[in-house]
Amino acid sequence: MCETFYIYSTSYLVVRLYTSFSLRNNIHHEGDSMNPMKRSAFIFITILSMLIFPFFGSGQAKAEELDFEDLFSGAVILSIGSPNAIYDNEDRIIDENNDNIVPYVKNQRTMVPLRFISESIGARVAWNQASSTATITQAGKEIKITLGSKTVLVNGKKSALDAPAEYKQGRTFVPLRLISETLGKKVFYSRGVIVFANQSILDPKRDAEIVDYLKFILEPYSKSPYTGKNLSNQQIAGFEQSVVLLESLDRSGESTGYGSAFAVGYGLFLTNYHVIDEASSYVIITGKDQVYEAAGIVAVDKKNDLALVKAKIRTNVPPLHIGTSQNLSKGQAVVAIGNQEGLLNTVSTGVLSGFLVIDNQNLIQFTAPIGFGSSGGALFDKKGEVIGVTSSGMDDGNLNFAVPIDYAKSWISKYNAMTFSKITVLNQDPFREPVIDSGNIKPEETPQPLVITPGANVNVLNQVIQEAVAHPSKQVIYGIDDSESTIISYDHTQKKVVKTSVPFDKAPRKLVYANGELYVIFSDEEYSAYRFNGKQGGTVKILDPATLQVKDEWKVDIDPYDIVVDQTRHVYITSGSGQWTYMKSYDRSTHKELSSSSVYHMTNVVMHPTENRIYAVDTLISPRDIAVFRINDGKITTTYNSPYHGEYDLSTAIGITPDGKYVVNGAGYVFASTNNKNTDMYYTGTIDPFDVLAGNAAHMDTFFTAAHNKINQVDTNTLSTTKTYTTQGTVVKLLMTDTQLLAITKGTVAGSNISKHAIEWITDL
């Protein structure tokens, strides 16, 4: 009997429960470009214009001229008892580290947070701990206020306050009148809503509905029940305030379906890739009935069905606590929250019932009921920490699945460390609905396999060689034979393998030639995203190039993936496991670990010719990024990413031109390589895309790139192709000595259907 497998997103419109502000639920279909939250206010105010804006005249057309965004441009809006705020039409939080920093009333005086308001309107605040005095400067004006004092100094002149400044929860609060009387702002106050602006905006009686609206959108979220200890199901249900409905829209603004998402940062929402993969735009709807337009997709992981969505404005929806998918066990209690069948924030309970792999995707199996609309929802453990992203299920029995949260933890860490405005979104085109012309569909062409014919310049190997390095000054190639787990030495003058190491009990991963030695790295286990730091391990072995015998080795506590070595015998290794893991440096002689730096697993690295920095490219993160690791005397001193994120669709291949001026990526993009962070890794130009690159210090004026069976000779100064060569097989590795260019290729040998590796001579140098 065949079971039906569902992914829990929908293809029909969500049915919503309407509040008194229900018109805001449909404004994202209107087709304008205004932010839905601002647009909703505009529509709501327009409909009530005859009551609340008589000064615009009696005509509907004039009332529609009102723009909510213009009305509150530059204004600071607060609400008594709420940590939420609005500044210049964007959501803010008064103090992200303390939800207790809120405006309050004491002895019939309204007290407001001094630093937040001052800095929001462009003033600078300095605090003198010794005198307990805050100094505010703005446009030639200096204001000094001391805790407990009813006197304020404005440009040295004393002025009386109706209440002294207070210190509460680590912040200075001042009476409301101080802002209007010293900073020159108009202050509106009604029923707990406070507006600071350059001119009078609202009237308490005339604009009562707007005050209601502002109170509604500034209403504080419930205090998080998270304590780090086990919670009741009722307490975990309180996290529903951070789970949202994500509606997908087509090019005309019509709904194509919906799913769930949850806040992992302020304005950042995690969901399933299949929820967003065919839409042109998205709308985020909270359980409080607030509507936000999405700026776009920040990152995607198609394999693991994950996507990170950024709102157009920095929302104050509280982020959830992120747990781990490690050490989960069958039978443990779980709680799922999502928008099942369009019912906002439906809570269900169950147990974790298993772990499985479907279509090469690791999944958590659980029994908590979910359904259409639940894709992208949050799966919690008993502490209220997110352990998975609910995604799919089967119709035969209560079999539901979630993507492990650990696949997204690197995103969450990376983007929460960035300024919200600096987080860029991807080109939307790859996620939009495909436009299919059924009359022009052509079958995909399968390339014919390349045929290798042995000859004077082509030597077919009996070994499987994917990784190899060339001796810099001899016609010798060292390679890893994957079929035997050995290292081979191939002499091109004799056109044969002249040495073979003993077989190793672990598969050699990569090797480099440096300082007259061969460095080979081994991982104790196969690379795994789920073998985290503490469970990893590997070995660095040093081989004598002449004999291929091991002359030295040491253990490391990561799963070695890539390696570079400098001339001062310092070794730098990245890990192939554990998602967000380490690059570590070691002393060749003492084997001592010298430093480490955070890096995503399976990151490729290349050493700059000056040996004062290492460039790296992600292989698994989407979008890929390049980064630099500054080094000094074997230690990683600092690291930073390129100024771009997603603007250039990078490949996993990375190289540096022989003169060290450019970093080149296999997608064909060229970036500057400098010692100045302000210019390092900035886009410079393009070259032909490539799969592999080779250079040699003896030939500073040229380097070579290869894609498929075409090799380009590139001028280092102009980055133009000066000559092209064609190989018989597909190029696996380019190997450049000081006198020759060789290639390891792969193809079908003439007269046989068996694929073989070969070494092809390309040209003398």
Summary of the structure (lengths in Angstrom):
residues: 765
radius of gyration: 31.3
end to end distance: 65.9
largest distance: 99.7
contacts: 2578
relative contact order: 0.07
helix: 13%
strand: 43%
